[in-house]
């Protein structure tokens, strides 16, 4: 009996109240939530700071700027053995993705240029001194910086047209595979017909051929499926670049392909033809000085007041 009382007393002392365990447990949970919640809040804030810092870096990489504006000299040197009298076609393409515009201007073979202090035609400069000399000489004659060149033969031109697509254009001449269209109605030209249009000797004047080069290539660019080309630009570039002679590097393409793709996919009828204005002197065409100033305004390099840039449609023709 005495032992039972002692045991009961002992057990009573050891038995704790219900709240004695709950309070320390809740304190432990609260402290844990506070500690881990603080850590989570710190990590969240850190991630948000990093995300804020990365956004302008992304924009800098993918953004389009004046650095993406390029002027390229295109040369088509036909090598059709059945028509050895075909003429070389030269064209300047001014690519401006900032304003989503392209300007195409035919260059006469008899354009007067200077190389190493000697005056000569653009054709003779190409034949005797090469593409780099021609690029610099044409740029100096027009008072424009020409950034790159692309020279192609008939096979390279055929691949380029197959990538972009055929063009519908009213032919102003009659030649092999071409019939003259006097009513101005456009007819679809395949790559051989298009090459004939650009390189034919049937034009009355070389300036007429240059005007056709600028207008027809502008038409080609405006009629093509830009979204298809822009979304497959890498494949088209690699399939075409090995069949031409160019100073465009893989790095050049990588740096500017986002701008090229952007214009193809989102610009509506971006291409315009520019007709060069020259004066004939001693069998060569000398660029008119007023035209050089007009060209700067057309390319948004100079406003009418000589300050800043603004659109000036002088000497250009819109082709839709």
Secondary structure as a PSIPRED ss2 file (coil, helix, strand):
# PSIPRED VFORMAT (PSIPRED V4.0)

   1 X C   1.000  0.000  0.000
   2 X H   0.000  1.000  0.000
   3 X H   0.000  1.000  0.000
   4 X H   0.000  1.000  0.000
   5 X H   0.000  1.000  0.000
   6 X H   0.000  1.000  0.000
   7 X H   0.000  1.000  0.000
   8 X H   0.000  1.000  0.000
   9 X H   0.000  1.000  0.000
  10 X H   0.000  1.000  0.000
  11 X H   0.000  1.000  0.000
  12 X H   0.000  1.000  0.000
  13 X H   0.000  1.000  0.000
  14 X H   0.000  1.000  0.000
  15 X C   1.000  0.000  0.000
  16 X C   1.000  0.000  0.000
  17 X C   1.000  0.000  0.000
  18 X C   1.000  0.000  0.000
  19 X H   0.000  1.000  0.000
  20 X H   0.000  1.000  0.000
  21 X H   0.000  1.000  0.000
  22 X H   0.000  1.000  0.000
  23 X H   0.000  1.000  0.000
  24 X H   0.000  1.000  0.000
  25 X H   0.000  1.000  0.000
  26 X H   0.000  1.000  0.000
  27 X H   0.000  1.000  0.000
  28 X H   0.000  1.000  0.000
  29 X H   0.000  1.000  0.000
  30 X H   0.000  1.000  0.000
  31 X H   0.000  1.000  0.000
  32 X H   0.000  1.000  0.000
  33 X H   0.000  1.000  0.000
  34 X H   0.000  1.000  0.000
  35 X H   0.000  1.000  0.000
  36 X H   0.000  1.000  0.000
  37 X H   0.000  1.000  0.000
  38 X H   0.000  1.000  0.000
  39 X H   0.000  1.000  0.000
  40 X H   0.000  1.000  0.000
  41 X H   0.000  1.000  0.000
  42 X H   0.000  1.000  0.000
  43 X H   0.000  1.000  0.000
  44 X H   0.000  1.000  0.000
  45 X H   0.000  1.000  0.000
  46 X H   0.000  1.000  0.000
  47 X H   0.000  1.000  0.000
  48 X H   0.000  1.000  0.000
  49 X H   0.000  1.000  0.000
  50 X H   0.000  1.000  0.000
  51 X H   0.000  1.000  0.000
  52 X H   0.000  1.000  0.000
  53 X H   0.000  1.000  0.000
  54 X H   0.000  1.000  0.000
  55 X H   0.000  1.000  0.000
  56 X H   0.000  1.000  0.000
  57 X H   0.000  1.000  0.000
  58 X H   0.000  1.000  0.000
  59 X H   0.000  1.000  0.000
  60 X H   0.000  1.000  0.000
  61 X H   0.000  1.000  0.000
  62 X H   0.000  1.000  0.000
  63 X C   1.000  0.000  0.000
  64 X C   1.000  0.000  0.000
  65 X C   1.000  0.000  0.000
  66 X H   0.000  1.000  0.000
  67 X H   0.000  1.000  0.000
  68 X H   0.000  1.000  0.000
  69 X C   1.000  0.000  0.000
  70 X E   0.000  0.000  1.000
  71 X E   0.000  0.000  1.000
  72 X E   0.000  0.000  1.000
  73 X E   0.000  0.000  1.000
  74 X E   0.000  0.000  1.000
  75 X E   0.000  0.000  1.000
  76 X E   0.000  0.000  1.000
  77 X C   1.000  0.000  0.000
  78 X C   1.000  0.000  0.000
  79 X C   1.000  0.000  0.000
  80 X C   1.000  0.000  0.000
  81 X H   0.000  1.000  0.000
  82 X H   0.000  1.000  0.000
  83 X H   0.000  1.000  0.000
  84 X C   1.000  0.000  0.000
  85 X C   1.000  0.000  0.000
  86 X C   1.000  0.000  0.000
  87 X C   1.000  0.000  0.000
  88 X C   1.000  0.000  0.000
  89 X E   0.000  0.000  1.000
  90 X E   0.000  0.000  1.000
  91 X E   0.000  0.000  1.000
  92 X E   0.000  0.000  1.000
  93 X E   0.000  0.000  1.000
  94 X E   0.000  0.000  1.000
  95 X E   0.000  0.000  1.000
  96 X E   0.000  0.000  1.000
  97 X C   1.000  0.000  0.000
  98 X C   1.000  0.000  0.000
  99 X C   1.000  0.000  0.000
 100 X C   1.000  0.000  0.000
 101 X E   0.000  0.000  1.000
 102 X E   0.000  0.000  1.000
 103 X E   0.000  0.000  1.000
 104 X E   0.000  0.000  1.000
 105 X E   0.000  0.000  1.000
 106 X E   0.000  0.000  1.000
 107 X E   0.000  0.000  1.000
 108 X C   1.000  0.000  0.000
 109 X C   1.000  0.000  0.000
 110 X C   1.000  0.000  0.000
 111 X E   0.000  0.000  1.000
 112 X E   0.000  0.000  1.000
 113 X E   0.000  0.000  1.000
 114 X E   0.000  0.000  1.000
 115 X E   0.000  0.000  1.000
 116 X C   1.000  0.000  0.000
 117 X C   1.000  0.000  0.000
 118 X E   0.000  0.000  1.000
 119 X E   0.000  0.000  1.000
 120 X E   0.000  0.000  1.000
 121 X E   0.000  0.000  1.000
 122 X H   0.000  1.000  0.000
 123 X H   0.000  1.000  0.000
 124 X H   0.000  1.000  0.000
 125 X H   0.000  1.000  0.000
 126 X H   0.000  1.000  0.000
 127 X H   0.000  1.000  0.000
 128 X H   0.000  1.000  0.000
 129 X H   0.000  1.000  0.000
 130 X C   1.000  0.000  0.000
 131 X H   0.000  1.000  0.000
 132 X H   0.000  1.000  0.000
 133 X H   0.000  1.000  0.000
 134 X H   0.000  1.000  0.000
 135 X H   0.000  1.000  0.000
 136 X H   0.000  1.000  0.000
 137 X H   0.000  1.000  0.000
 138 X H   0.000  1.000  0.000
 139 X H   0.000  1.000  0.000
 140 X H   0.000  1.000  0.000
 141 X H   0.000  1.000  0.000
 142 X H   0.000  1.000  0.000
 143 X C   1.000  0.000  0.000
 144 X C   1.000  0.000  0.000
 145 X C   1.000  0.000  0.000
 146 X C   1.000  0.000  0.000
 147 X C   1.000  0.000  0.000
 148 X E   0.000  0.000  1.000
 149 X E   0.000  0.000  1.000
 150 X E   0.000  0.000  1.000
 151 X E   0.000  0.000  1.000
 152 X E   0.000  0.000  1.000
 153 X C   1.000  0.000  0.000
 154 X H   0.000  1.000  0.000
 155 X H   0.000  1.000  0.000
 156 X H   0.000  1.000  0.000
 157 X H   0.000  1.000  0.000
 158 X H   0.000  1.000  0.000
 159 X H   0.000  1.000  0.000
 160 X H   0.000  1.000  0.000
 161 X H   0.000  1.000  0.000
 162 X H   0.000  1.000  0.000
 163 X H   0.000  1.000  0.000
 164 X H   0.000  1.000  0.000
 165 X C   1.000  0.000  0.000
 166 X C   1.000  0.000  0.000
 167 X E   0.000  0.000  1.000
 168 X E   0.000  0.000  1.000
 169 X E   0.000  0.000  1.000
 170 X C   1.000  0.000  0.000
 171 X C   1.000  0.000  0.000
 172 X C   1.000  0.000  0.000
 173 X C   1.000  0.000  0.000
 174 X C   1.000  0.000  0.000
 175 X E   0.000  0.000  1.000
 176 X C   1.000  0.000  0.000
 177 X C   1.000  0.000  0.000
 178 X E   0.000  0.000  1.000
 179 X C   1.000  0.000  0.000
 180 X C   1.000  0.000  0.000
 181 X C   1.000  0.000  0.000
 182 X C   1.000  0.000  0.000
 183 X C   1.000  0.000  0.000
 184 X C   1.000  0.000  0.000
 185 X C   1.000  0.000  0.000
 186 X C   1.000  0.000  0.000
 187 X E   0.000  0.000  1.000
 188 X E   0.000  0.000  1.000
 189 X E   0.000  0.000  1.000
 190 X C   1.000  0.000  0.000
 191 X H   0.000  1.000  0.000
 192 X H   0.000  1.000  0.000
 193 X H   0.000  1.000  0.000
 194 X H   0.000  1.000  0.000
 195 X H   0.000  1.000  0.000
 196 X H   0.000  1.000  0.000
 197 X H   0.000  1.000  0.000
 198 X H   0.000  1.000  0.000
 199 X H   0.000  1.000  0.000
 200 X C   1.000  0.000  0.000
 201 X C   1.000  0.000  0.000
 202 X C   1.000  0.000  0.000
 203 X C   1.000  0.000  0.000
 204 X C   1.000  0.000  0.000
 205 X C   1.000  0.000  0.000
 206 X H   0.000  1.000  0.000
 207 X H   0.000  1.000  0.000
 208 X H   0.000  1.000  0.000
 209 X H   0.000  1.000  0.000
 210 X H   0.000  1.000  0.000
 211 X H   0.000  1.000  0.000
 212 X H   0.000  1.000  0.000
 213 X H   0.000  1.000  0.000
 214 X H   0.000  1.000  0.000
 215 X H   0.000  1.000  0.000
 216 X H   0.000  1.000  0.000
 217 X H   0.000  1.000  0.000
 218 X H   0.000  1.000  0.000
 219 X H   0.000  1.000  0.000
 220 X H   0.000  1.000  0.000
 221 X H   0.000  1.000  0.000
 222 X H   0.000  1.000  0.000
 223 X H   0.000  1.000  0.000
 224 X C   1.000  0.000  0.000
 225 X C   1.000  0.000  0.000
 226 X H   0.000  1.000  0.000
 227 X H   0.000  1.000  0.000
 228 X H   0.000  1.000  0.000
 229 X H   0.000  1.000  0.000
 230 X H   0.000  1.000  0.000
 231 X H   0.000  1.000  0.000
 232 X C   1.000  0.000  0.000
 233 X H   0.000  1.000  0.000
 234 X H   0.000  1.000  0.000
 235 X H   0.000  1.000  0.000
 236 X H   0.000  1.000  0.000
 237 X H   0.000  1.000  0.000
 238 X H   0.000  1.000  0.000
 239 X H   0.000  1.000  0.000
 240 X H   0.000  1.000  0.000
 241 X H   0.000  1.000  0.000
 242 X C   1.000  0.000  0.000
 243 X C   1.000  0.000  0.000
 244 X E   0.000  0.000  1.000
 245 X E   0.000  0.000  1.000
 246 X E   0.000  0.000  1.000
 247 X C   1.000  0.000  0.000
 248 X C   1.000  0.000  0.000
 249 X C   1.000  0.000  0.000
 250 X H   0.000  1.000  0.000
 251 X H   0.000  1.000  0.000
 252 X H   0.000  1.000  0.000
 253 X H   0.000  1.000  0.000
 254 X H   0.000  1.000  0.000
 255 X H   0.000  1.000  0.000
 256 X H   0.000  1.000  0.000
 257 X H   0.000  1.000  0.000
 258 X H   0.000  1.000  0.000
 259 X H   0.000  1.000  0.000
 260 X H   0.000  1.000  0.000
 261 X H   0.000  1.000  0.000
 262 X H   0.000  1.000  0.000
 263 X H   0.000  1.000  0.000
 264 X H   0.000  1.000  0.000
 265 X H   0.000  1.000  0.000
 266 X H   0.000  1.000  0.000
 267 X C   1.000  0.000  0.000
 268 X C   1.000  0.000  0.000
 269 X C   1.000  0.000  0.000
 270 X C   1.000  0.000  0.000
 271 X E   0.000  0.000  1.000
 272 X E   0.000  0.000  1.000
 273 X E   0.000  0.000  1.000
 274 X E   0.000  0.000  1.000
 275 X C   1.000  0.000  0.000
 276 X C   1.000  0.000  0.000
 277 X C   1.000  0.000  0.000
 278 X E   0.000  0.000  1.000
 279 X E   0.000  0.000  1.000
 280 X E   0.000  0.000  1.000
 281 X E   0.000  0.000  1.000
 282 X C   1.000  0.000  0.000
 283 X C   1.000  0.000  0.000
 284 X E   0.000  0.000  1.000
 285 X E   0.000  0.000  1.000
 286 X E   0.000  0.000  1.000
 287 X E   0.000  0.000  1.000
 288 X C   1.000  0.000  0.000
 289 X H   0.000  1.000  0.000
 290 X H   0.000  1.000  0.000
 291 X H   0.000  1.000  0.000
 292 X H   0.000  1.000  0.000
 293 X H   0.000  1.000  0.000
 294 X H   0.000  1.000  0.000
 295 X H   0.000  1.000  0.000
 296 X H   0.000  1.000  0.000
 297 X H   0.000  1.000  0.000
 298 X H   0.000  1.000  0.000
 299 X C   1.000  0.000  0.000
 300 X C   1.000  0.000  0.000
 301 X C   1.000  0.000  0.000
 302 X C   1.000  0.000  0.000
 303 X C   1.000  0.000  0.000
 304 X C   1.000  0.000  0.000
 305 X C   1.000  0.000  0.000
 306 X C   1.000  0.000  0.000
 307 X C   1.000  0.000  0.000
 308 X C   1.000  0.000  0.000
 309 X C   1.000  0.000  0.000
 310 X C   1.000  0.000  0.000
 311 X C   1.000  0.000  0.000
 312 X C   1.000  0.000  0.000
 313 X C   1.000  0.000  0.000
 314 X C   1.000  0.000  0.000
 315 X C   1.000  0.000  0.000
 316 X E   0.000  0.000  1.000
 317 X E   0.000  0.000  1.000
 318 X E   0.000  0.000  1.000
 319 X C   1.000  0.000  0.000
 320 X C   1.000  0.000  0.000
